[in-house]
Amino acid sequence: MPAVTSAQRAKLNRDPITDAHVILLEFQEDSRSMVHRAAINNEDIVHEGHTYVATDISIQLPGSGDQDAAVKLDMSNISRVVGAAVNRARNRIGCRIKIIDVTAPEVALMDTKNLFVLSQANGDSIRISADLGPRATLQEPVPFRRTSRKFFPGVFFSA
């Protein structure tokens, strides 16, 4: 195994990222307009005019294997609102993940739109646990039409 030199260690310690990045999560049940917003942070964040509530969220990445990728999500339910919404949900719950820089909270560095869903979600007044997986693995039917900007906008790049 190669050894790490002191020069490589010094270069790593001089990371150009000086400001913290914050992960924002949006949860919305299909066919409902209510969106629950959470920030993995110790204080609330305002992004695009919406307040993301500071939440203690633990994420466990999956191990390698032949199964679909899924992320274990475990978060506190301080206000007891999100847990009640999870237990009341009748349709699938979509999840949007954004990453922002705290010095410019209005600009999203990454935005997954609504490409993830919560599966096997459950919650109570204290904790919410769920598996987060890609929407593509739901094996939803794809319309048998020619690929166009109207049906598949992500395929086309704007110039």
GULOTOR-905624 format. One record per atom (N, C-alpha, C, O): x, y, z; residue number from 1; atom name. Coordinates in Angstrom, 1 decimal. Example, Ala and Ser with C-alpha at 12.3 -4.5 7.8 and 13.67 -1.06 7.14 Angstrom:
SITE      px      py      pz  pos  site
SITE    13.2    -5.7     7.8    1     N
SITE    12.3    -4.5     7.8    1    CA
SITE    13.2    -3.3     7.8    1     C
SITE    14.2    -3.3     8.5    1     O
SITE    12.8    -2.2     7.1    2     N
SITE    13.7    -1.1     7.1    2    CA
SITE    12.9     0.0     7.9    2     C
SITE    13.4     1.1     8.0    2     O
END
This chain:
SITE      px      py      pz  pos  site
SITE     0.8    -1.2     0.0    1     N
SITE     0.0     0.0     0.0    1    CA
SITE     0.9     1.2     0.0    1     C
SITE     1.8     1.3     0.8    1     O
SITE     0.6     2.2    -0.9    2     N
SITE     1.5     3.4    -1.0    2    CA
SITE     1.3     4.3     0.3    2     C
SITE     0.2     4.4     0.8    2     O
SITE     2.4     4.9     0.7    3     N
SITE     2.3     5.8     1.9    3    CA
SITE     2.0     7.2     1.4    3     C
SITE     2.4     7.6     0.3    3     O
SITE     1.3     7.9     2.3    4     N
SITE     1.0     9.3     2.0    4    CA
SITE     2.1    10.2     2.4    4     C
SITE     2.6    10.1     3.6    4     O
SITE     2.6    11.0     1.5    5     N
SITE     3.7    11.9     1.8    5    CA
SITE     3.2    13.2     2.6    5     C
SITE     2.0    13.4     2.6    5     O
SITE     4.1    13.9     3.3    6     N
SITE     3.7    15.1     4.0    6    CA
SITE     3.2    16.2     3.0    6     C
SITE     2.3    17.0     3.4    6     O
SITE     3.8    16.2     1.8    7     N
SITE     3.3    17.2     0.8    7    CA
SITE     1.9    16.9     0.4    7     C
SITE     1.1    17.8     0.2    7     O
SITE     1.5    15.6     0.2    8     N
SITE     0.2    15.3    -0.2    8    CA
SITE    -0.8    15.6     1.0    8     C
SITE    -1.9    16.1     0.7    8     O
SITE    -0.4    15.4     2.2    9     N
SITE    -1.2    15.7     3.3    9    CA
SITE    -1.4    17.2     3.4    9     C
SITE    -2.6    17.6     3.7    9     O
SITE    -0.4    18.0     3.2   10     N
SITE    -0.5    19.5     3.2   10    CA
SITE    -1.4    20.0     2.1   10     C
SITE    -2.2    20.9     2.4   10     O
SITE    -1.4    19.3     1.0   11     N
SITE    -2.3    19.7    -0.1   11    CA
SITE    -3.7    19.4     0.2   11     C
SITE    -4.6    20.2    -0.1   11     O
SITE    -4.0    18.3     0.8   12     N
SITE    -5.3    18.0     1.2   12    CA
SITE    -5.9    18.9     2.3   12     C
SITE    -7.0    19.3     2.2   12     O
SITE    -5.0    19.4     3.2   13     N
SITE    -5.4    20.3     4.2   13    CA
SITE    -5.7    21.7     3.7   13     C
SITE    -6.4    22.4     4.4   13     O
SITE    -5.2    22.0     2.5   14     N
SITE    -5.5    23.3     1.9   14    CA
SITE    -6.6    23.2     0.9   14     C
SITE    -6.5    23.7    -0.2   14     O
SITE    -7.7    22.6     1.4   15     N
SITE    -8.9    22.4     0.5   15    CA
SITE    -9.4    23.8     0.2   15     C
SITE    -9.6    24.6     1.0   15     O
SITE    -9.7    24.0    -1.1   16     N
SITE   -10.2    25.4    -1.5   16    CA
SITE   -11.6    25.7    -1.1   16     C
SITE   -12.0    26.8    -1.1   16     O
SITE   -12.3    24.7    -0.6   17     N
SITE   -13.7    24.9    -0.1   17    CA
SITE   -13.6    25.5     1.4   17     C
SITE   -13.2    24.7     2.3   17     O
SITE   -13.8    26.8     1.5   18     N
SITE   -13.7    27.4     2.9   18    CA
SITE   -15.1    27.5     3.5   18     C
SITE   -15.1    27.7     4.7   18     O
SITE   -16.1    27.5     2.8   19     N
SITE   -17.5    27.7     3.3   19    CA
SITE   -18.2    26.3     3.3   19     C
SITE   -18.0    25.5     2.4   19     O
SITE   -19.0    26.2     4.3   20     N
SITE   -19.8    24.9     4.4   20    CA
SITE   -20.8    24.7     3.4   20     C
SITE   -21.5    25.7     2.9   20     O
SITE   -21.0    23.5     3.0   21     N
SITE   -22.1    23.1     2.1   21    CA
SITE   -23.2    22.5     2.9   21     C
SITE   -22.9    21.7     3.9   21     O
SITE   -24.5    22.8     2.6   22     N
SITE   -25.6    22.3     3.4   22    CA
SITE   -26.5    21.5     2.4   22     C
SITE   -26.7    21.9     1.3   22     O
SITE   -27.0    20.3     2.9   23     N
SITE   -27.9    19.5     2.1   23    CA
SITE   -29.3    19.8     2.5   23     C
SITE   -29.6    19.8     3.7   23     O
SITE   -30.1    20.1     1.5   24     N
SITE   -31.5    20.4     1.7   24    CA
SITE   -32.4    19.3     1.2   24     C
SITE   -32.0    18.8     0.1   24     O
SITE   -33.4    18.9     1.9   25     N
SITE   -34.3    17.8     1.4   25    CA
SITE   -35.7    18.4     1.4   25     C
SITE   -36.2    19.1     2.3   25     O
SITE   -36.4    18.0     0.3   26     N
SITE   -37.8    18.3     0.2   26    CA
SITE   -38.6    17.0     0.0   26     C
SITE   -38.3    16.2    -0.8   26     O
SITE   -39.7    16.8     0.8   27     N
SITE   -40.5    15.6     0.7   27    CA
SITE   -41.9    16.1     0.3   27     C
SITE   -42.5    17.0     0.9   27     O
SITE   -42.5    15.4    -0.7   28     N
SITE   -43.8    15.7    -1.1   28    CA
SITE   -44.5    14.4    -1.6   28     C
SITE   -44.0    13.7    -2.4   28     O
SITE   -45.7    14.2    -1.1   29     N
SITE   -46.5    13.1    -1.5   29    CA
SITE   -47.1    13.4    -2.8   29     C
SITE   -47.5    14.5    -3.1   29     O
SITE   -47.1    12.4    -3.7   30     N
SITE   -47.7    12.5    -5.1   30    CA
SITE   -49.1    13.0    -4.9   30     C
SITE   -49.8    12.4    -4.1   30     O
SITE   -49.5    13.9    -5.7   31     N
SITE   -50.9    14.4    -5.8   31    CA
SITE   -51.2    15.4    -4.6   31     C
SITE   -52.4    15.8    -4.5   31     O
SITE   -50.3    15.7    -3.8   32     N
SITE   -50.5    16.7    -2.7   32    CA
SITE   -49.6    17.9    -3.0   32     C
SITE   -48.5    17.8    -3.6   32     O
SITE   -50.1    19.1    -2.5   33     N
SITE   -49.3    20.3    -2.7   33    CA
SITE   -48.4    20.6    -1.6   33     C
SITE   -47.4    21.4    -1.7   33     O
SITE   -48.6    20.0    -0.4   34     N
SITE   -47.8    20.3     0.8   34    CA
SITE   -46.4    19.7     0.6   34     C
SITE   -46.2    18.6     0.3   34     O
SITE   -45.4    20.6     0.9   35     N
SITE   -44.0    20.2     0.8   35    CA
SITE   -43.3    20.3     2.1   35     C
SITE   -43.4    21.4     2.7   35     O
SITE   -42.7    19.3     2.6   36     N
SITE   -41.9    19.4     3.9   36    CA
SITE   -40.5    19.6     3.6   36     C
SITE   -39.9    18.8     2.8   36     O
SITE   -39.9    20.6     4.2   37     N
SITE   -38.5    20.9     3.9   37    CA
SITE   -37.6    20.7     5.1   37     C
SITE   -38.0    21.2     6.2   37     O
SITE   -36.5    20.1     4.9   38     N
SITE   -35.5    19.9     6.0   38    CA
SITE   -34.1    20.2     5.6   38     C
SITE   -33.8    20.0     4.4   38     O
SITE   -33.3    20.7     6.5   39     N
SITE   -31.9    21.0     6.2   39    CA
SITE   -31.0    20.2     7.2   39     C
SITE   -31.3    20.1     8.4   39     O
SITE   -30.0    19.6     6.6   40     N
SITE   -29.0    18.9     7.5   40    CA
SITE   -28.1    20.0     8.0   40     C
SITE   -27.0    20.2     7.5   40     O
SITE   -28.5    20.6     9.1   41     N
SITE   -27.8    21.7     9.7   41    CA
SITE   -28.2    21.9    11.1   41     C
SITE   -29.2    21.3    11.6   41     O
SITE   -27.6    22.8    11.8   42     N
SITE   -28.0    23.1    13.2   42    CA
SITE   -28.8    24.3    13.3   42     C
SITE   -29.2    24.7    14.4   42     O
SITE   -29.2    25.0    12.2   43     N
SITE   -30.1    26.1    12.2   43    CA
SITE   -30.9    26.1    10.9   43     C
SITE   -30.4    25.5     9.9   43     O
SITE   -32.0    26.8    10.9   44     N
SITE   -32.9    26.8     9.7   44    CA
SITE   -32.2    27.6     8.6   44     C
SITE   -31.3    28.5     8.9   44     O
SITE   -32.5    27.2     7.4   45     N
SITE   -31.9    27.8     6.2   45    CA
SITE   -33.1    28.4     5.3   45     C
SITE   -34.1    27.7     5.2   45     O
SITE   -32.9    29.5     4.8   46     N
SITE   -33.9    30.1     3.8   46    CA
SITE   -33.3    30.0     2.4   46     C
SITE   -32.2    30.5     2.1   46     O
SITE   -34.0    29.2     1.5   47     N
SITE   -33.5    29.0     0.1   47    CA
SITE   -34.7    29.2    -0.8   47     C
SITE   -35.7    28.6    -0.6   47     O
SITE   -34.6    30.1    -1.8   48     N
SITE   -35.6    30.4    -2.7   48    CA
SITE   -36.9    30.8    -2.1   48     C
SITE   -38.0    30.4    -2.5   48     O
SITE   -36.8    31.5    -0.9   49     N
SITE   -38.0    32.0    -0.3   49    CA
SITE   -38.7    31.0     0.7   49     C
SITE   -39.7    31.3     1.3   49     O
SITE   -38.2    29.8     0.8   50     N
SITE   -38.7    28.7     1.6   50    CA
SITE   -37.8    28.5     2.8   50     C
SITE   -36.6    28.5     2.6   50     O
SITE   -38.4    28.2     3.9   51     N
SITE   -37.6    27.9     5.1   51    CA
SITE   -37.4    26.4     5.2   51     C
SITE   -38.4    25.6     5.3   51     O
SITE   -36.2    25.9     5.3   52     N
SITE   -35.8    24.5     5.5   52    CA
SITE   -35.5    24.4     7.0   52     C
SITE   -34.5    25.0     7.5   52     O
SITE   -36.2    23.5     7.7   53     N
SITE   -36.1    23.4     9.1   53    CA
SITE   -34.9    22.5     9.4   53     C
SITE   -34.6    21.5     8.8   53     O
SITE   -34.1    23.0    10.4   54     N
SITE   -32.9    22.3    10.8   54    CA
SITE   -33.3    20.9    11.4   54     C
SITE   -34.1    20.9    12.3   54     O
SITE   -32.7    19.9    10.9   55     N
SITE   -33.0    18.5    11.3   55    CA
SITE   -31.8    17.7    11.5   55     C
SITE   -30.8    17.8    10.7   55     O
SITE   -31.8    16.8    12.4   56     N
SITE   -30.7    15.8    12.6   56    CA
SITE   -31.0    14.6    11.7   56     C
SITE   -31.9    13.8    12.1   56     O
SITE   -30.3    14.5    10.6   57     N
SITE   -30.5    13.4     9.7   57    CA
SITE   -29.3    12.6     9.6   57     C
SITE   -28.2    13.1     9.4   57     O
SITE   -29.5    11.3     9.7   58     N
SITE   -28.4    10.3     9.5   58    CA
SITE   -28.6     9.5     8.3   58     C
SITE   -29.7     9.0     8.0   58     O
SITE   -27.6     9.5     7.4   59     N
SITE   -27.7     8.8     6.1   59    CA
SITE   -26.7     7.7     6.1   59     C
SITE   -25.5     7.9     6.4   59     O
SITE   -27.2     6.5     5.7   60     N
SITE   -26.3     5.3     5.6   60    CA
SITE   -26.2     4.9     4.2   60     C
SITE   -27.3     4.4     3.6   60     O
SITE   -25.1     4.9     3.6   61     N
SITE   -25.0     4.5     2.2   61    CA
SITE   -24.9     3.0     2.1   61     C
SITE   -24.5     2.3     3.0   61     O
SITE   -25.4     2.5     1.0   62     N
SITE   -25.5     1.0     0.8   62    CA
SITE   -24.2     0.4     0.5   62     C
SITE   -23.2     1.0     0.0   62     O
SITE   -24.0    -0.9     0.9   63     N
SITE   -22.9    -1.7     0.5   63    CA
SITE   -23.0    -2.1    -1.0   63     C
SITE   -24.0    -1.9    -1.6   63     O
SITE   -21.9    -2.6    -1.5   64     N
SITE   -22.0    -3.1    -2.9   64    CA
SITE   -22.8    -4.4    -3.0   64     C
SITE   -22.9    -5.1    -2.1   64     O
SITE   -23.3    -4.6    -4.2   65     N
SITE   -24.1    -5.8    -4.4   65    CA
SITE   -24.9    -5.7    -5.7   65     C
SITE   -24.8    -4.7    -6.4   65     O
SITE   -25.7    -6.7    -6.0   66     N
SITE   -26.5    -6.8    -7.2   66    CA
SITE   -27.9    -6.1    -7.0   66     C
SITE   -28.6    -6.0    -8.0   66     O
SITE   -28.2    -5.6    -5.8   67     N
SITE   -29.5    -5.0    -5.6   67    CA
SITE   -29.5    -3.6    -6.0   67     C
SITE   -28.5    -3.0    -6.3   67     O
SITE   -30.7    -3.0    -6.1   68     N
SITE   -30.9    -1.6    -6.5   68    CA
SITE   -30.3    -0.8    -5.4   68     C
SITE   -30.3    -1.1    -4.2   68     O
SITE   -29.7     0.4    -5.7   69     N
SITE   -29.1     1.2    -4.7   69    CA
SITE   -30.2     1.9    -3.9   69     C
SITE   -31.2     2.3    -4.4   69     O
SITE   -30.0     1.9    -2.6   70     N
SITE   -30.9     2.5    -1.7   70    CA
SITE   -30.1     3.1    -0.5   70     C
SITE   -29.1     2.6    -0.1   70     O
SITE   -30.6     4.2     0.0   71     N
SITE   -30.0     4.9     1.1   71    CA
SITE   -30.9     4.8     2.3   71     C
SITE   -32.1     5.1     2.2   71     O
SITE   -30.4     4.4     3.4   72     N
SITE   -31.1     4.4     4.7   72    CA
SITE   -31.1     5.8     5.2   72     C
SITE   -30.1     6.5     5.4   72     O
SITE   -32.3     6.3     5.5   73     N
SITE   -32.5     7.7     6.0   73    CA
SITE   -33.1     7.6     7.4   73     C
SITE   -34.1     6.9     7.6   73     O
SITE   -32.5     8.3     8.4   74     N
SITE   -33.1     8.3     9.7   74    CA
SITE   -33.0     9.8    10.2   74     C
SITE   -31.9    10.3    10.3   74     O
SITE   -34.1    10.3    10.6   75     N
SITE   -34.1    11.8    10.9   75    CA
SITE   -35.0    12.0    12.2   75     C
SITE   -36.0    11.3    12.4   75     O
SITE   -34.7    13.1    12.9   76     N
SITE   -35.5    13.4    14.0   76    CA
SITE   -36.8    14.1    13.6   76     C
SITE   -36.8    14.7    12.5   76     O
SITE   -37.8    14.0    14.4   77     N
SITE   -39.1    14.5    14.0   77    CA
SITE   -39.5    15.5    15.1   77     C
SITE   -40.5    15.3    15.8   77     O
SITE   -38.8    16.6    15.2   78     N
SITE   -39.0    17.5    16.3   78    CA
SITE   -40.4    18.1    16.4   78     C
SITE   -41.0    18.2    17.4   78     O
SITE   -40.9    18.5    15.2   79     N
SITE   -42.2    19.2    15.2   79    CA
SITE   -43.3    18.2    15.1   79     C
SITE   -44.5    18.6    15.2   79     O
SITE   -43.0    16.9    14.8   80     N
SITE   -44.0    15.8    14.7   80    CA
SITE   -44.9    16.0    13.5   80     C
SITE   -45.9    15.3    13.4   80     O
SITE   -44.6    16.9    12.6   81     N
SITE   -45.4    17.1    11.4   81    CA
SITE   -45.0    16.1    10.3   81     C
SITE   -45.9    15.6     9.7   81     O
SITE   -43.7    16.0    10.1   82     N
SITE   -43.3    15.1     9.0   82    CA
SITE   -43.7    13.6     9.3   82     C
SITE   -44.1    12.9     8.4   82     O
SITE   -43.5    13.2    10.5   83     N
SITE   -43.9    11.8    10.9   83    CA
SITE   -45.4    11.6    10.7   83     C
SITE   -45.7    10.5    10.2   83     O
SITE   -46.2    12.5    11.0   84     N
SITE   -47.6    12.4    10.8   84    CA
SITE   -47.9    12.3     9.3   84     C
SITE   -48.8    11.6     8.9   84     O
SITE   -47.2    13.1     8.5   85     N
SITE   -47.5    13.1     7.1   85    CA
SITE   -47.0    11.8     6.5   85     C
SITE   -47.7    11.3     5.6   85     O
SITE   -45.9    11.2     7.0   86     N
SITE   -45.5     9.9     6.5   86    CA
SITE   -46.5     8.8     6.8   86     C
SITE   -46.8     8.0     5.9   86     O
SITE   -47.0     8.8     8.0   87     N
SITE   -48.0     7.8     8.4   87    CA
SITE   -49.3     8.0     7.7   87     C
SITE   -50.1     7.0     7.5   87     O
SITE   -49.7     9.2     7.3   88     N
SITE   -50.9     9.5     6.6   88    CA
SITE   -50.9     9.3     5.1   88     C
SITE   -51.9     9.2     4.5   88     O
SITE   -49.7     9.2     4.6   89     N
SITE   -49.5     9.1     3.1   89    CA
SITE   -50.1     7.9     2.5   89     C
SITE   -50.0     6.8     3.0   89     O
SITE   -50.8     8.1     1.4   90     N
SITE   -51.5     7.0     0.7   90    CA
SITE   -50.7     6.8    -0.7   90     C
SITE   -50.8     5.7    -1.2   90     O
SITE   -50.1     7.8    -1.1   91     N
SITE   -49.3     7.7    -2.4   91    CA
SITE   -47.8     7.7    -2.1   91     C
SITE   -47.4     8.0    -0.9   91     O
SITE   -47.0     7.5    -3.1   92     N
SITE   -45.6     7.5    -2.8   92    CA
SITE   -45.1     8.9    -2.5   92     C
SITE   -45.7     9.9    -2.9   92     O
SITE   -44.0     9.0    -1.8   93     N
SITE   -43.5    10.3    -1.4   93    CA
SITE   -42.2    10.5    -2.2   93     C
SITE   -41.2     9.7    -2.1   93     O
SITE   -42.2    11.6    -2.9   94     N
SITE   -41.0    12.0    -3.7   94    CA
SITE   -40.0    12.8    -2.8   94     C
SITE   -40.4    13.4    -1.8   94     O
SITE   -38.7    12.7    -3.1   95     N
SITE   -37.7    13.4    -2.4   95    CA
SITE   -36.8    14.2    -3.3   95     C
SITE   -36.3    13.6    -4.3   95     O
SITE   -36.6    15.4    -3.0   96     N
SITE   -35.7    16.3    -3.8   96    CA
SITE   -34.5    16.6    -2.9   96     C
SITE   -34.7    17.1    -1.8   96     O
SITE   -33.3    16.5    -3.5   97     N
SITE   -32.1    16.8    -2.7   97    CA
SITE   -31.4    18.0    -3.4   97     C
SITE   -31.2    18.0    -4.6   97     O
SITE   -31.0    18.9    -2.6   98     N
SITE   -30.3    20.1    -3.0   98    CA
SITE   -29.0    20.3    -2.2   98     C
SITE   -29.1    20.0    -1.0   98     O
SITE   -28.0    20.8    -2.8   99     N
SITE   -26.8    21.2    -2.0   99    CA
SITE   -26.6    22.6    -2.3   99     C
SITE   -26.5    23.1    -3.4   99     O
SITE   -26.4    23.4    -1.2  100     N
SITE   -26.1    24.8    -1.3  100    CA
SITE   -24.9    25.2    -0.5  100     C
SITE   -24.4    24.5     0.3  100     O
SITE   -24.3    26.3    -0.9  101     N
SITE   -23.2    26.9    -0.1  101    CA
SITE   -23.8    28.0     0.8  101     C
SITE   -24.6    28.8     0.4  101     O
SITE   -23.4    28.0     2.1  102     N
SITE   -24.0    28.9     3.0  102    CA
SITE   -23.7    30.4     2.7  102     C
SITE   -24.5    31.2     3.2  102     O
SITE   -22.7    30.7     2.0  103     N
SITE   -22.4    32.1     1.6  103    CA
SITE   -23.3    32.6     0.5  103     C
SITE   -23.6    33.8     0.4  103     O
SITE   -23.9    31.7    -0.3  104     N
SITE   -24.8    32.0    -1.4  104    CA
SITE   -26.0    31.0    -1.3  104     C
SITE   -26.1    30.2    -2.2  104     O
SITE   -26.9    31.1    -0.3  105     N
SITE   -27.9    30.1    -0.1  105    CA
SITE   -29.0    30.1    -1.2  105     C
SITE   -29.7    29.1    -1.3  105     O
SITE   -29.0    31.1    -2.1  106     N
SITE   -30.1    31.1    -3.1  106    CA
SITE   -29.7    30.3    -4.3  106     C
SITE   -30.5    30.1    -5.2  106     O
SITE   -28.4    30.0    -4.5  107     N
SITE   -27.9    29.2    -5.6  107    CA
SITE   -27.7    27.8    -5.2  107     C
SITE   -26.9    27.5    -4.3  107     O
SITE   -28.4    26.9    -5.9  108     N
SITE   -28.2    25.4    -5.7  108    CA
SITE   -27.0    24.9    -6.5  108     C
SITE   -26.9    25.1    -7.7  108     O
SITE   -26.1    24.3    -5.8  109     N
SITE   -24.9    23.7    -6.4  109    CA
SITE   -25.3    22.4    -7.1  109     C
SITE   -24.7    22.0    -8.1  109     O
SITE   -26.3    21.7    -6.5  110     N
SITE   -26.8    20.5    -7.1  110    CA
SITE   -28.2    20.4    -6.8  110     C
SITE   -28.7    20.7    -5.7  110     O
SITE   -29.0    19.9    -7.7  111     N
SITE   -30.5    19.7    -7.5  111    CA
SITE   -30.9    18.5    -8.3  111     C
SITE   -30.7    18.4    -9.5  111     O
SITE   -31.5    17.5    -7.5  112     N
SITE   -31.9    16.3    -8.1  112    CA
SITE   -33.3    16.3    -8.7  112     C
SITE   -33.8    15.3    -9.2  112     O
SITE   -33.9    17.5    -8.6  113     N
SITE   -35.4    17.6    -8.9  113    CA
SITE   -36.2    16.6    -8.1  113     C
SITE   -36.0    16.6    -6.9  113     O
SITE   -37.0    15.9    -8.7  114     N
SITE   -37.9    14.9    -8.0  114    CA
SITE   -37.6    13.5    -8.4  114     C
SITE   -38.5    12.8    -8.8  114     O
SITE   -36.3    13.1    -8.4  115     N
SITE   -36.0    11.8    -9.0  115    CA
SITE   -35.8    10.7    -8.0  115     C
SITE   -35.5     9.6    -8.4  115     O
SITE   -36.1    11.0    -6.7  116     N
SITE   -36.0    10.0    -5.7  116    CA
SITE   -37.3     9.8    -5.0  116     C
SITE   -38.1    10.7    -5.0  116     O
SITE   -37.5     8.6    -4.5  117     N
SITE   -38.7     8.3    -3.7  117    CA
SITE   -38.4     7.6    -2.4  117     C
SITE   -37.4     6.9    -2.3  117     O
SITE   -39.2     7.8    -1.4  118     N
SITE   -39.1     7.1    -0.1  118    CA
SITE   -39.8     5.8    -0.2  118     C
SITE   -41.0     5.8    -0.6  118     O
SITE   -39.2     4.8     0.1  119     N
SITE   -39.8     3.5     0.2  119    CA
SITE   -39.7     2.9     1.6  119     C
SITE   -38.7     3.1     2.2  119     O
SITE   -40.7     2.2     2.0  120     N
SITE   -40.7     1.6     3.3  120    CA
SITE   -40.5     2.7     4.4  120     C
SITE   -39.7     2.5     5.3  120     O
SITE   -41.2     3.8     4.3  121     N
SITE   -41.1     4.9     5.2  121    CA
SITE   -42.0     4.7     6.4  121     C
SITE   -43.1     4.2     6.2  121     O
SITE   -41.5     4.9     7.6  122     N
SITE   -42.4     4.9     8.8  122    CA
SITE   -41.9     6.0     9.7  122     C
SITE   -40.7     6.4     9.7  122     O
SITE   -42.8     6.5    10.5  123     N
SITE   -42.4     7.6    11.4  123    CA
SITE   -43.3     7.6    12.6  123     C
SITE   -44.4     7.2    12.6  123     O
SITE   -42.8     8.2    13.7  124     N
SITE   -43.6     8.4    14.9  124    CA
SITE   -43.2     9.8    15.4  124     C
SITE   -42.7    10.6    14.7  124     O
SITE   -43.6    10.1    16.6  125     N
SITE   -43.4    11.4    17.2  125    CA
SITE   -41.9    11.8    17.4  125     C
SITE   -41.6    12.9    17.7  125     O
SITE   -41.0    10.8    17.4  126     N
SITE   -39.6    11.0    17.7  126    CA
SITE   -38.7    10.9    16.5  126     C
SITE   -37.9    11.8    16.2  126     O
SITE   -38.8     9.8    15.7  127     N
SITE   -37.9     9.5    14.6  127    CA
SITE   -38.7     9.1    13.3  127     C
SITE   -39.8     8.6    13.4  127     O
SITE   -38.1     9.4    12.2  128     N
SITE   -38.6     8.9    10.9  128    CA
SITE   -37.5     8.1    10.2  128     C
SITE   -36.3     8.5    10.2  128     O
SITE   -37.8     6.9     9.8  129     N
SITE   -36.9     6.0     9.1  129    CA
SITE   -37.4     5.7     7.7  129     C
SITE   -38.7     5.5     7.6  129     O
SITE   -36.6     5.6     6.7  130     N
SITE   -37.0     5.3     5.4  130    CA
SITE   -35.8     4.8     4.5  130     C
SITE   -34.7     5.0     4.9  130     O
SITE   -36.2     4.2     3.4  131     N
SITE   -35.2     3.9     2.4  131    CA
SITE   -35.4     4.9     1.3  131     C
SITE   -36.6     5.1     0.9  131     O
SITE   -34.4     5.5     0.8  132     N
SITE   -34.5     6.4    -0.3  132    CA
SITE   -33.9     5.8    -1.6  132     C
SITE   -32.7     5.4    -1.6  132     O
SITE   -34.6     5.7    -2.6  133     N
SITE   -34.1     5.1    -3.9  133    CA
SITE   -34.5     5.8    -5.1  133     C
SITE   -35.4     6.7    -5.0  133     O
SITE   -33.9     5.5    -6.2  134     N
SITE   -34.2     6.3    -7.5  134    CA
SITE   -35.6     5.9    -8.0  134     C
SITE   -36.0     4.7    -7.9  134     O
SITE   -36.3     6.9    -8.5  135     N
SITE   -37.6     6.7    -9.1  135    CA
SITE   -37.6     5.7   -10.3  135     C
SITE   -38.6     5.1   -10.6  135     O
SITE   -36.5     5.7   -11.0  136     N
SITE   -36.3     4.8   -12.2  136    CA
SITE   -36.5     3.3   -11.9  136     C
SITE   -36.9     2.6   -12.8  136     O
SITE   -36.2     2.9   -10.7  137     N
SITE   -36.3     1.5   -10.3  137    CA
SITE   -37.8     1.0   -10.0  137     C
SITE   -38.0    -0.1    -9.7  137     O
SITE   -38.7     1.9   -10.2  138     N
SITE   -40.1     1.6    -9.9  138    CA
SITE   -40.7     0.8   -11.1  138     C
SITE   -41.9     0.3   -11.0  138     O
SITE   -40.0     0.7   -12.2  139     N
SITE   -40.4     0.0   -13.4  139    CA
SITE   -41.8     0.6   -13.9  139     C
SITE   -42.7    -0.2   -14.2  139     O
SITE   -41.8     1.9   -13.9  140     N
SITE   -43.0     2.5   -14.4  140    CA
SITE   -43.0     2.4   -15.9  140     C
SITE   -41.9     2.4   -16.5  140     O
SITE   -44.2     2.4   -16.6  141     N
SITE   -44.2     2.3   -18.0  141    CA
SITE   -43.7     3.6   -18.7  141     C
SITE   -44.0     4.7   -18.2  141     O
SITE   -42.9     3.4   -19.7  142     N
SITE   -42.4     4.5   -20.5  142    CA
SITE   -43.3     4.7   -21.7  142     C
SITE   -43.5     3.7   -22.4  142     O
SITE   -43.8     5.9   -22.0  143     N
SITE   -44.6     6.0   -23.2  143    CA
SITE   -43.9     5.7   -24.5  143     C
SITE   -42.8     6.0   -24.7  143     O
SITE   -44.6     4.9   -25.4  144     N
SITE   -44.1     4.5   -26.6  144    CA
SITE   -44.2     5.6   -27.7  144     C
SITE   -45.1     5.5   -28.5  144     O
SITE   -43.4     6.6   -27.5  145     N
SITE   -43.4     7.7   -28.5  145    CA
SITE   -42.0     8.1   -28.8  145     C
SITE   -41.1     7.7   -28.1  145     O
SITE   -41.9     8.8   -29.8  146     N
SITE   -40.5     9.3   -30.2  146    CA
SITE   -40.0    10.2   -29.1  146     C
SITE   -40.8    11.0   -28.6  146     O
SITE   -38.7    10.1   -28.8  147     N
SITE   -38.1    11.0   -27.8  147    CA
SITE   -38.2    12.4   -28.2  147     C
SITE   -37.7    12.7   -29.3  147     O
SITE   -38.8    13.2   -27.4  148     N
SITE   -38.9    14.7   -27.8  148    CA
SITE   -38.6    15.5   -26.5  148     C
SITE   -38.7    14.9   -25.4  148     O
SITE   -38.4    16.7   -26.6  149     N
SITE   -38.2    17.6   -25.5  149    CA
SITE   -39.4    17.6   -24.6  149     C
SITE   -39.3    17.8   -23.4  149     O
SITE   -40.6    17.4   -25.1  150     N
SITE   -41.9    17.5   -24.3  150    CA
SITE   -41.9    16.3   -23.4  150     C
SITE   -42.3    16.5   -22.2  150     O
SITE   -41.6    15.1   -23.8  151     N
SITE   -41.7    13.9   -23.0  151    CA
SITE   -40.4    13.6   -22.2  151     C
SITE   -40.5    13.0   -21.1  151     O
SITE   -39.2    14.0   -22.7  152     N
SITE   -38.0    13.7   -22.0  152    CA
SITE   -37.1    14.9   -22.0  152     C
SITE   -36.1    15.0   -22.7  152     O
SITE   -37.5    16.0   -21.2  153     N
SITE   -36.7    17.2   -21.3  153    CA
SITE   -35.3    17.1   -20.8  153     C
SITE   -34.4    17.9   -21.2  153     O
SITE   -35.0    16.1   -19.9  154     N
SITE   -33.6    16.0   -19.4  154    CA
SITE   -32.6    15.5   -20.4  154     C
SITE   -31.4    15.6   -20.2  154     O
SITE   -33.1    14.9   -21.5  155     N
SITE   -32.3    14.3   -22.5  155    CA
SITE   -31.6    15.4   -23.4  155     C
SITE   -30.5    15.2   -23.9  155     O
SITE   -32.3    16.5   -23.5  156     N
SITE   -31.9    17.6   -24.4  156    CA
SITE   -31.1    18.7   -23.6  156     C
SITE   -31.6    19.1   -22.5  156     O
SITE   -30.1    19.1   -24.1  157     N
SITE   -29.3    20.2   -23.4  157    CA
SITE   -29.6    21.5   -24.1  157     C
SITE   -29.8    21.6   -25.3  157     O
SITE   -29.7    22.5   -23.2  158     N
SITE   -29.9    23.9   -23.7  158    CA
SITE   -28.5    24.5   -24.1  158     C
SITE   -27.5    24.3   -23.4  158     O
SITE   -28.5    25.1   -25.2  159     N
SITE   -27.3    25.7   -25.7  159    CA
SITE   -27.2    27.2   -25.2  159     C
SITE   -26.2    27.8   -25.5  159     O
END
